[in-house]
Amino acid sequence: MKAATTPRTARLNFDLKTPSFPQHLKRQTKIVATLGPASNSFEMLCKLAKAGVNVFRLNFSHSKPDYSNMEPVIEDIKKMKEELKDTMYRPAILCDLQGPKFRTGELEDHKPIEIKKGQIIKLVTGEHQKIGNANTITTGTPDAHVCVRKLAVGHRVLINDGAVVLKVVKRLSSEELECEVLIGGIVSERKGINTPELEVPLPALTKKDKADVKYICSKEIADFMALSFVQRAQDIVDLKLLMEASLPEDAIMPKIISKIEKPQALEAIDSILEETDGIMVARGDLGVECSLQKLPSYQKLLIRKANQSRKSVITATQMLESMTNAAAPTRAEVSDVANACFDGTDAVMLSGESSIGKYPVETVNMMGEICLEAEASVRDIAKMYRRSPVQTPPNVEGMVRFRYAMAHSAVTAANITSANAIIFFCMSYEMACFISKQRPACPIIIVTHDQKIYSLVSVLYGCHAVLLEEDENWKDSDSFLSAIESRVLQVFGDSMEDQVVIFCAHRCAFPSLHNTIRMARFGSATEKKGRLTKRGSVVGLVKPDHATPSKKKIEELEEGDAPAAEKTADEAKEEGGKKEEGKKEEGKKEEGKTA
């Protein structure tokens, strides 16, 4: 490798016009893209990955009972991962469960009906009356039948994402309701039904969901499992128990993303965050179930609480909706994506834009550029007010306090030294969350032996993963650090060379690196004949004699011998013994001279 020549003041340049870093490495906010007819081919998967997609979402609402429509996509995903295994492009997989769905039933001649404000109309279960008409709306799913039986007078019934609104005025029987039309419109078959005031007396996991979970676990394809219509913490516990029973032996359980779509979930958000691994601000159903006017404040509340709980958070629904059919977004959509970044989201999600849209790759590129600009503004605002973009509460206890201190120290060191990257050897997803939630100004390069952690950090703000296979030839901490540097260069290319970095080691095999933070010049590190030939210095937390050398000293080190590598305990003891023997010999000689 060539010797490093970049000045010591070099910083990672976030200017979009600078080609030194790939765009998706400059971007800290992650992108989740839903797969569908427009994007699930092998060629398009590769294009989307290289455009910067960090997580692919598989929507199991559309899976067939025999999963014949899912099998080809899963095989193409595996093929894509194998094709890109030695690159920086390896998106994680999020499997999204359907959850309880309430839909309208069949209509006479399958023709839509029009209902008007003030009209009285009946809402009946599909078991009581299968076919609806101009005066009757039936339910088309088993979950919806239960819903009708539990509705009370005064409850609202929203159809087709709130386009039509009814209010229950009278119960005719256990299977029939009389409703007044508050907002009229067109009602057709298989349209969604929402009941904001009703806590749905159903578990989040339906019969279909349970079958889907077993299939997903048998394939071991999911890094994340999204649970729809969560209302209470017990819903998450139920999913964990099902996955434990369904996964093969020694398989690693996917992380759970709880979709916040119901008012009841907002009321129980603290207990939900304690149990889940992350949340999704699912603004589609949440906007229908709650007042649309309150949706922006709910988004900010949920993102803030997730960040304070050190859990990942995805903001979803209609972010660049117009790009489903247009090559450019509206101004309002650009502001929407940027505001999610300002709020502190870990990831933003594309739905129809990438699954059925005409411009999936262009949409990903546009979203990435919007996020980049927003992140630069967030950093400027943080500097202006001298605060971190995301505030983590200091009242943490036990092991959490220790993790918080380590993550906070690494990020503080990176910010003070204007580091261009934090290289973090990590064997814990939770620890990666801690450092991500500190929102450093530079990328976080997560180096790990663990395949699962390698995939999981794809959803965390600012984190970019590198898989490092264990090597029995690592003899000491220097050879280990050299291997990390070589692997990072191999994955990210020369764009990482000469950058200032912070090493933060966690649960490392070498005691001298365990729970340490090191500041170093990242460059041509190699191990040769027991010496560390590295431009710059390695600064340990308890090694004051390793202070950063002057420019002249650096040049001398490059031309001659570098400082000796850290000694093991046995080597230090052996050297101490030799020094002691040397002192005794000198003492005897002095006694002889005196005599």
C-alpha positions in Angstrom: 0.0 0.0 0.0 1.3 3.5 -0.8 2.3 5.8 2.1 -0.3 8.2 3.3 0.2 11.8 2.2 -3.0 13.5 3.4 -2.5 16.4 5.8 -3.3 15.7 9.5 -6.2 18.1 9.3 -8.0 16.1 6.6 -11.7 15.6 7.1 -14.4 13.6 5.5 -16.0 15.9 2.9 -19.8 15.7 2.9 -20.0 17.8 -0.3 -22.1 15.9 -2.8 -19.7 17.0 -5.7 -16.7 15.3 -4.0 -16.2 11.8 -5.3 -13.9 10.6 -2.5 -16.7 8.8 -0.8 -19.6 6.9 -2.4 -22.9 8.8 -1.8 -24.5 6.1 0.3 -21.5 6.1 2.7 -21.8 9.9 3.2 -25.5 9.3 3.8 -26.3 8.4 7.5 -30.0 7.9 7.2 -30.9 4.4 5.9 -33.4 3.6 3.1 -35.9 0.7 3.2 -37.4 -0.3 -0.2 -40.5 -2.5 -0.6 -40.1 -5.2 -3.3 -42.8 -5.8 -5.8 -43.4 -6.4 -9.6 -41.3 -3.4 -10.5 -38.3 -4.4 -8.4 -38.1 -8.1 -7.5 -35.9 -9.3 -10.4 -32.3 -10.2 -9.8 -31.1 -7.4 -12.1 -33.2 -4.7 -10.4 -32.2 -6.0 -6.9 -28.6 -5.4 -7.8 -29.3 -2.0 -9.2 -31.3 -0.9 -6.1 -28.6 -2.2 -3.8 -25.9 -0.2 -5.6 -28.2 2.8 -5.6 -28.1 2.7 -1.9 -31.0 0.6 -0.5 -30.0 -0.7 2.9 -33.0 -2.9 3.7 -35.4 -4.7 1.3 -39.0 -5.2 2.6 -41.0 -8.3 1.7 -44.7 -7.6 2.2 -46.3 -10.8 3.2 -49.8 -9.3 2.8 -49.5 -10.4 -0.8 -48.1 -13.9 -0.2 -50.0 -16.8 -1.6 -50.9 -19.8 0.6 -48.2 -21.9 -1.1 -45.7 -19.0 -1.2 -45.2 -19.6 -4.9 -44.9 -15.9 -5.5 -42.3 -15.5 -2.7 -40.0 -18.3 -3.6 -38.5 -16.7 -6.8 -37.9 -13.4 -4.9 -36.2 -15.1 -2.0 -33.9 -17.1 -4.4 -33.0 -13.9 -6.3 -32.2 -12.2 -3.0 -29.9 -15.0 -2.0 -28.2 -14.8 -5.4 -27.8 -11.1 -5.1 -26.2 -11.4 -1.7 -23.7 -14.0 -3.0 -23.0 -11.8 -6.0 -22.2 -8.8 -3.8 -20.7 -10.6 -0.8 -17.3 -8.9 -1.0 -18.7 -5.4 -1.6 -20.3 -2.7 0.5 -23.7 -3.4 -1.0 -25.5 -6.1 1.0 -29.0 -5.0 2.1 -30.8 -6.7 5.0 -34.2 -8.3 4.7 -37.4 -7.2 6.5 -40.4 -9.5 6.4 -43.6 -7.6 7.0 -46.6 -9.5 8.5 -50.1 -8.6 7.4 -51.8 -8.5 10.8 -55.5 -8.3 11.4 -57.2 -6.9 8.3 -60.7 -5.6 8.1 -62.1 -5.3 4.6 -65.5 -4.8 2.9 -67.2 -7.8 1.3 -68.8 -8.5 -2.0 -71.4 -6.3 -3.7 -74.2 -7.0 -6.1 -72.8 -7.6 -9.6 -69.4 -6.6 -8.1 -70.2 -2.9 -8.8 -69.2 -0.1 -6.5 -72.0 1.8 -4.7 -72.2 5.5 -3.9 -73.4 6.6 -0.4 -74.2 10.2 0.6 -73.8 12.3 3.7 -76.8 11.8 6.2 -77.8 8.5 4.6 -78.6 5.6 7.0 -76.9 2.4 5.9 -76.5 -1.1 7.5 -73.1 -2.7 8.3 -73.4 -6.4 8.7 -71.0 -9.4 9.0 -70.3 -11.4 5.9 -71.4 -14.5 7.8 -74.9 -13.0 8.3 -75.2 -11.6 4.7 -72.6 -12.4 2.1 -73.6 -9.9 -0.6 -73.9 -6.2 0.0 -76.1 -3.6 -1.9 -76.9 0.1 -2.1 -78.3 0.0 1.5 -76.0 -2.6 3.1 -72.2 -3.0 3.4 -70.9 -6.4 4.4 -67.6 -7.4 5.9 -65.2 -9.6 3.8 -62.7 -11.1 6.3 -63.1 -13.1 9.5 -61.4 -10.4 11.6 -63.9 -7.8 10.3 -66.8 -10.0 11.4 -65.4 -9.9 15.0 -65.0 -6.2 14.7 -68.7 -5.6 13.8 -69.8 -7.7 16.8 -67.7 -5.5 19.2 -68.5 -2.0 17.9 -70.7 0.3 20.1 -73.0 3.2 19.5 -71.0 6.3 18.8 -68.0 4.5 17.3 -66.7 5.6 13.9 -66.2 3.3 10.9 -63.7 4.5 8.3 -63.7 2.9 4.8 -61.0 3.1 2.1 -58.4 5.0 4.3 -61.0 7.4 5.6 -62.5 8.4 2.3 -65.9 7.3 3.6 -66.8 7.7 7.3 -69.8 6.1 9.1 -71.0 6.5 12.7 -72.8 3.7 14.6 -76.2 4.9 15.7 -78.0 1.7 16.6 -77.3 -2.0 17.2 -79.9 -4.1 15.4 -78.4 -7.5 16.4 -75.1 -9.1 17.2 -74.4 -9.3 13.5 -76.0 -6.0 12.3 -75.4 -2.3 12.9 -77.3 0.8 11.7 -74.9 3.6 10.7 -75.2 7.3 9.7 -73.0 8.4 6.8 -70.8 11.4 8.0 -68.7 11.6 4.9 -70.1 10.1 1.7 -68.3 8.6 -1.3 -67.7 5.5 -3.4 -67.5 2.1 -1.6 -66.2 -0.9 -3.6 -65.2 -4.5 -2.7 -62.1 -5.4 -0.6 -61.6 -1.9 0.7 -60.0 -1.4 4.2 -62.1 -0.8 7.3 -60.7 1.1 10.3 -62.3 1.5 13.7 -60.3 4.2 15.6 -62.2 4.1 19.0 -62.3 0.3 19.2 -59.4 -1.6 20.8 -59.5 -4.6 18.5 -60.3 -7.7 20.5 -57.9 -9.8 18.4 -54.2 -10.7 18.8 -51.8 -9.0 16.4 -50.9 -12.4 15.0 -53.6 -13.9 12.8 -53.8 -17.5 11.5 -52.2 -16.3 8.2 -49.4 -14.5 10.2 -48.6 -17.6 12.1 -48.2 -19.6 8.9 -46.1 -16.9 7.4 -43.8 -16.7 10.5 -43.2 -20.5 10.3 -42.4 -20.3 6.6 -40.0 -17.3 7.1 -38.2 -19.0 10.0 -37.8 -22.2 8.1 -36.1 -20.3 5.3 -34.0 -18.2 7.7 -34.2 -15.2 5.4 -35.4 -12.5 7.8 -33.1 -10.1 9.6 -36.1 -8.2 10.8 -39.8 -9.1 11.3 -42.4 -6.3 11.2 -45.5 -6.9 13.3 -48.6 -5.0 12.1 -51.3 -3.4 14.3 -49.4 -3.8 17.6 -51.6 -2.6 20.5 -49.8 -3.9 23.5 -46.4 -5.3 24.6 -47.9 -8.8 24.9 -48.3 -8.8 21.1 -44.5 -8.7 20.7 -44.0 -11.4 23.4 -46.4 -13.7 21.4 -44.3 -13.2 18.3 -41.1 -13.9 20.1 -42.5 -17.2 21.5 -43.7 -18.2 18.0 -40.3 -17.5 16.4 -38.5 -19.4 19.1 -40.7 -22.4 18.5 -40.4 -22.1 14.7 -36.7 -21.4 14.2 -34.2 -24.3 13.5 -31.8 -25.1 16.3 -29.0 -22.6 16.7 -30.7 -20.1 14.3 -30.7 -16.5 15.4 -34.0 -14.8 16.0 -34.8 -11.8 13.7 -35.2 -8.4 15.4 -38.8 -7.3 15.8 -40.0 -4.0 14.3 -43.4 -3.0 15.8 -45.6 -1.0 13.5 -47.4 1.8 15.3 -50.8 2.1 13.6 -53.4 2.3 16.4 -54.2 4.9 19.0 -53.9 2.1 21.6 -50.2 1.6 20.6 -49.6 5.3 21.2 -51.0 4.9 24.7 -48.8 1.9 25.4 -45.7 3.1 23.6 -43.4 3.0 26.6 -44.1 -0.7 27.4 -44.0 -1.5 23.7 -40.5 0.1 23.4 -39.3 -2.0 26.3 -40.2 -5.2 24.6 -39.5 -4.5 20.9 -36.2 -4.0 19.0 -37.5 -1.1 16.9 -40.6 0.6 15.7 -42.1 1.8 12.4 -44.1 5.0 12.2 -46.7 3.5 9.9 -48.3 6.8 8.9 -50.9 5.2 6.5 -53.1 3.5 9.0 -52.0 5.7 11.9 -53.3 8.7 9.9 -56.6 7.0 9.4 -57.0 5.8 12.9 -56.0 9.1 14.5 -56.6 12.7 13.4 -54.6 13.6 10.3 -53.8 16.9 11.9 -52.1 15.2 14.8 -50.0 12.9 12.6 -46.9 15.2 12.4 -46.7 15.6 16.2 -47.2 11.8 16.7 -44.3 11.2 14.3 -42.0 13.5 16.3 -43.1 11.9 19.6 -42.5 8.3 18.4 -39.1 9.1 16.9 -38.0 10.9 20.0 -39.1 8.1 22.3 -37.4 5.4 20.1 -34.2 7.4 20.2 -34.3 7.9 23.9 -35.0 4.1 24.3 -32.0 3.4 22.0 -34.3 1.5 19.6 -34.3 1.8 15.8 -37.1 3.7 14.1 -38.3 3.7 10.5 -40.6 6.4 9.1 -42.9 5.1 6.4 -45.8 5.7 3.9 -46.1 8.1 1.0 -42.7 9.7 1.4 -42.2 10.1 -2.3 -45.6 8.9 -3.5 -45.7 11.0 -6.7 -42.6 9.2 -8.0 -44.7 6.1 -8.4 -45.6 7.6 -11.8 -43.5 10.8 -12.1 -39.7 11.2 -12.5 -39.5 13.9 -9.8 -41.1 14.4 -6.4 -43.3 17.3 -5.3 -41.8 20.0 -3.1 -44.0 18.9 -0.2 -42.6 15.3 -0.4 -39.0 16.6 -0.4 -39.8 18.5 2.8 -41.5 15.4 4.3 -38.3 13.2 3.8 -36.1 16.0 5.1 -38.3 16.6 8.2 -38.1 12.9 9.1 -34.3 13.3 9.1 -34.6 16.5 11.2 -36.8 14.5 13.6 -34.0 11.9 14.0 -35.3 8.9 12.2 -32.9 6.0 11.6 -34.5 5.1 8.2 -37.0 6.2 5.7 -39.1 3.8 3.7 -40.4 3.5 0.1 -43.6 1.5 -0.5 -45.4 1.7 -3.8 -42.7 3.9 -5.2 -40.3 1.0 -5.3 -42.7 -2.0 -5.5 -44.9 -0.9 -8.4 -43.5 2.5 -9.5 -42.0 3.4 -12.9 -38.8 4.8 -11.4 -37.6 2.7 -8.5 -33.8 3.4 -8.9 -34.4 7.1 -9.5 -36.6 7.3 -6.4 -33.8 5.7 -4.3 -31.3 8.1 -5.6 -33.5 11.1 -5.0 -34.3 10.0 -1.5 -30.6 9.5 -0.8 -29.8 13.1 -2.0 -32.6 14.6 0.1 -31.3 12.8 3.2 -27.7 14.0 2.6 -28.8 17.6 2.4 -31.0 17.3 5.5 -28.2 15.6 7.5 -25.8 18.5 6.7 -28.4 20.9 8.0 -28.9 18.9 11.2 -25.2 19.1 11.9 -25.2 22.8 11.3 -28.2 23.3 13.7 -26.5 21.1 16.3 -23.3 23.2 16.1 -25.4 26.4 16.4 -27.0 25.3 19.6 -24.0 23.3 20.8 -26.0 20.1 21.3 -26.3 16.6 19.9 -29.0 16.2 17.2 -30.4 13.3 19.4 -30.5 13.7 23.1 -30.0 10.5 25.1 -31.1 10.7 28.7 -28.2 10.4 31.2 -30.3 8.6 33.9 -29.1 5.1 32.6 -28.2 2.4 35.1 -26.2 -0.8 35.4 -24.6 -2.2 32.3 -26.6 0.2 30.3 -24.6 3.1 31.9 -21.3 1.4 31.0 -22.4 1.0 27.4 -23.6 4.5 27.2 -20.3 5.8 28.6 -18.3 3.9 26.0 -20.4 5.0 23.1 -20.5 8.6 24.3 -16.7 8.7 24.7 -16.1 7.3 21.3 -18.4 9.8 19.6 -17.0 12.7 21.7 -13.5 11.7 20.7 -14.5 11.5 17.0 -16.2 14.9 17.1 -13.3 16.7 19.0 -10.7 15.3 16.6 -12.8 15.9 13.5 -12.5 12.2 12.7 -13.6 11.0 9.4 -14.9 7.6 10.6 -15.4 5.6 13.7 -14.2 2.0 13.2 -16.1 0.0 15.7 -15.3 -3.7 16.3 -18.7 -4.9 17.4 -20.2 -8.2 18.6 -23.4 -6.7 20.0 -26.4 -5.2 18.1 -27.4 -3.3 21.2 -24.0 -1.7 21.5 -24.2 -0.6 17.8 -27.6 1.0 18.7 -25.9 2.9 21.5 -23.2 4.4 19.3 -25.7 5.1 16.4 -28.0 7.0 18.7 -25.2 9.4 19.6 -25.4 10.7 16.0 -21.7 11.3 15.3 -20.9 13.6 12.3 -18.8 10.9 10.6 -19.8 7.4 9.4 -19.6 4.4 11.8 -17.8 1.4 10.2 -19.0 -1.6 12.1 -16.5 -4.5 11.9 -17.8 -7.8 13.1 -17.3 -11.6 12.9 -21.1 -12.1 13.2 -23.1 -12.5 10.0 -26.3 -11.5 11.8 -24.9 -8.2 13.3 -23.5 -7.5 9.8 -27.0 -7.5 8.4 -28.8 -6.0 11.4 -26.9 -2.7 11.5 -28.2 -1.9 8.0 -31.2 -0.2 9.6 -29.1 1.9 12.1 -28.3 5.6 11.4 -24.8 6.1 10.2 -23.6 2.5 10.4 -21.9 0.7 7.6 -20.9 -3.0 8.1 -17.8 -4.9 7.3 -17.6 -8.7 7.8 -14.2 -9.9 9.1 -13.6 -13.6 9.2 -11.6 -14.8 12.2 -8.0 -15.8 11.6 -5.8 -18.0 13.8 -2.8 -16.1 12.5 -3.7 -13.1 14.6 -1.0 -13.2 17.3 -1.6 -9.9 19.0 -3.6 -6.7 19.0 -1.4 -5.1 16.3 -2.0 -7.9 13.8 -5.7 -7.7 14.6 -5.9 -4.0 14.0 -3.9 -4.4 10.8 -6.4 -7.0 9.6 -9.3 -4.7 10.3 -7.6 -1.9 8.4 -6.9 -4.2 5.4 -10.5 -5.5 5.4 -12.0 -2.0 5.5 -9.8 -0.9 2.6 -10.8 -4.0 0.7 -14.5 -3.3 1.1 -14.5 0.5 0.8 -11.5 0.9 -1.5 -9.0 3.7 -1.5 -11.7 6.2 -0.5 -11.0 5.3 3.1 -7.2 5.7 2.9 -5.5 8.6 4.8 -8.7 9.3 6.8 -8.5 10.0 10.6 -10.4 7.3 12.5 -11.4 6.2 16.0 -11.1 2.6 16.9 -13.6 1.4 19.5 -13.2 -2.2 20.4 -15.8 -4.3 22.3 -15.6 -7.9 23.5 -12.3 -8.3 21.7 -10.3 -11.5 21.9 -7.2 -9.5 22.8 -7.3 -8.1 26.4 -5.3 -5.0 25.4 -8.1 -4.0 23.1 -11.1 -5.0 25.3 -13.3 -1.9 25.9 -10.8 0.7 24.6 -11.0 3.7 22.4 -8.0 4.5 20.2 -7.3 7.5 18.0 -5.2 6.8 14.9 -4.1 7.8 11.5 -5.7 5.3 9.1 -3.3 4.4 6.3 -0.7 1.8 5.4 -0.7 -0.4 8.4 1.1 -3.7 8.0 2.8 -6.1 10.4 6.3 -7.1 9.5 8.9 -8.8 11.7 7.0 -7.9 14.9 7.0 -4.2 14.2 4.1 -1.8 13.5 4.8 0.1 10.3 2.0 2.6 10.5 1.9 6.3 9.6 0.9 8.2 12.7 0.2 7.0 16.1 -2.0 4.7 18.1 -3.2 6.3 21.3 -4.5 4.1 24.1 -6.6 5.3 27.0 -3.9 4.4 29.6 -0.8 4.8 27.5 0.5 8.4 28.1 3.8 7.6 26.5 2.0 7.0 23.2 1.3 10.7 22.7 0.8 11.9 19.2 4.3 12.6 17.6 5.3 15.7 15.7 5.4 15.8 11.9 9.2 15.4 12.0 8.9 12.4 14.3 6.2 10.8 12.0 8.6 11.2 9.0 11.4 9.5 11.1 9.1 6.6 12.0 8.2 6.1 8.3 11.9 6.0 7.3 13.1 3.9 10.3 11.7 1.7 13.0 8.2 2.2 14.3 7.4 2.1 18.0 7.3 -1.5 19.3 4.0 -3.1 19.5 2.3 -3.4 22.9 3.8 -6.2 25.0 1.8 -9.0 26.5 1.9 -9.6 30.2 4.4 -12.5 29.9 6.7 -10.4 27.7 6.6 -7.5 30.1 7.4 -9.8 33.0 10.3 -11.4 31.2 11.7 -8.0 30.3 11.3 -6.8 33.9 13.3 -9.9 35.1 16.1 -9.1 32.6 16.3 -5.5 33.8 16.5 -6.7 37.4 19.3 -9.1 36.7 21.1 -6.3 34.9 20.9 -4.0 37.9 22.3 -6.8 40.2 25.3 -7.2 37.8 25.9 -3.5 37.8 25.8 -3.5 41.6 28.4 -6.2 41.9 30.7 -4.4 39.5 30.4 -1.2 41.6 31.2 -3.1 44.8 34.3 -4.5 43.1 35.5 -1.1 42.1 35.0 0.3 45.7 36.9 -2.6 47.2 
